[in-house]
Amino acid sequence: MATNKRFGKELAHYARKNVRPLKHSFADVIDTASADAVHDFRKATRNLQTVIDACAARRPSHKTRKLRTQLKECRRALRDWRDSDVLLVELKKSERRAHSPAERRCWSKLTEHTALLEKEGSAQPASGKVN
């Protein structure tokens, strides 16, 4: 019985420990809208989901399923944003690796166009289609 109580306290401690970064990274996403803030928020949701999964393994409940679903929805909401940020990084790498000035200009134009689409909120990197 004491072991179960200790296990429960440890899970509660890890849950609180993982909620703090989630709160901070969410505030950063709202305030700065930076790629790092989005990455940190998505990472914090995965970490918290791990703790919730550990709780649910012992005693599955509607609350744990609902919370897990909400965390996944948060990540999905920011998925395209994160994907377009990663795409821009990869495009910039390709631009730097270009062998000729013409190839470099081509990568540069593609990077600029993708950044513009991202800024407008209409980038579609997940489908691989750029307008």
C-alpha positions in Angstrom: 0.0 0.0 0.0 2.8 2.4 0.9 4.5 1.7 -2.5 1.3 2.6 -4.3 1.0 5.8 -2.4 4.7 6.7 -3.1 4.2 5.8 -6.8 1.2 8.1 -7.0 3.1 11.0 -5.3 6.0 10.6 -7.7 3.7 10.6 -10.7 2.0 13.8 -9.4 5.4 15.3 -8.9 6.4 14.5 -12.5 3.1 15.8 -13.8 3.6 19.2 -12.0 7.2 19.3 -13.2 6.0 18.8 -16.8 3.1 21.3 -16.6 5.5 24.2 -15.8 7.4 24.1 -19.1 4.1 23.6 -20.9 2.7 26.9 -19.4 5.9 28.8 -20.1 6.3 27.6 -23.7 2.6 28.3 -24.4 3.1 31.9 -23.2 6.2 32.1 -25.5 4.2 30.8 -28.5 1.6 33.5 -27.9 4.1 36.3 -27.2 6.9 35.6 -29.6 5.5 33.2 -32.2 9.0 31.9 -32.7 10.0 28.5 -34.1 11.8 27.6 -30.9 8.7 28.4 -28.8 6.6 26.2 -31.0 9.2 23.4 -30.7 9.4 23.7 -26.9 5.6 23.7 -26.6 5.2 20.6 -28.7 8.0 18.9 -26.7 6.4 19.8 -23.4 3.1 18.3 -24.6 4.9 15.0 -25.5 6.6 15.0 -22.1 3.4 15.6 -20.2 1.6 13.0 -22.3 4.2 10.4 -21.2 3.4 11.0 -17.6 -0.4 10.8 -18.3 0.2 7.5 -20.2 2.0 6.2 -17.1 -1.0 7.1 -15.0 -3.4 5.6 -17.4 -1.5 2.3 -17.6 -2.4 1.7 -14.0 -6.0 2.9 -14.0 -7.4 4.1 -17.4 -10.1 6.7 -17.1 -12.1 9.0 -19.3 -10.1 12.0 -17.9 -6.8 10.6 -18.9 -8.0 9.8 -22.4 -9.5 13.2 -22.8 -6.4 14.9 -21.5 -4.2 12.8 -23.9 -6.5 13.7 -26.8 -6.3 17.4 -25.9 -2.5 17.3 -25.9 -2.4 15.6 -29.2 -4.8 18.3 -30.7 -2.5 21.0 -29.4 0.4 19.4 -31.2 -1.6 19.0 -34.4 -2.7 22.6 -34.3 1.0 23.7 -34.4 2.2 20.9 -36.8 2.0 22.9 -40.0 3.7 25.8 -38.4 6.6 23.6 -37.2 6.8 21.8 -40.5 7.1 25.1 -42.4 9.9 26.2 -40.0 11.8 23.0 -40.6 11.3 23.3 -44.3 12.8 26.8 -44.3 15.8 25.6 -42.4 16.3 22.8 -45.0 15.9 25.2 -47.9 18.5 27.6 -46.4 20.9 24.6 -46.0 20.4 23.7 -49.7 21.0 27.3 -50.7 24.4 27.2 -48.8 25.3 23.9 -50.5 24.5 25.0 -54.0 27.3 24.5 -56.5 26.7 27.4 -58.9 25.4 30.9 -58.5 22.3 30.1 -60.6 21.5 27.1 -58.3 22.0 29.4 -55.3 19.7 32.0 -56.7 17.0 29.4 -57.4 17.2 28.1 -53.8 17.2 31.7 -52.5 14.0 32.5 -54.5 12.3 29.3 -53.2 13.3 30.2 -49.6 12.0 33.7 -50.0 8.7 32.5 -51.5 8.2 29.9 -48.8 9.0 32.4 -46.0 6.5 34.8 -47.5 3.8 32.1 -47.6 4.6 31.2 -44.0 4.3 34.8 -43.0 0.9 35.0 -44.7 -0.1 31.8 -43.0 -0.8 29.9 -46.2 2.3 27.7 -46.4 1.5 24.1 -47.2 4.8 22.2 -46.6 3.1 19.1 -45.4 1.7 18.3 -48.8 4.9 19.3 -50.5 3.0 21.8 -52.7 4.2 25.4 -52.9 2.0 27.9 -54.8 
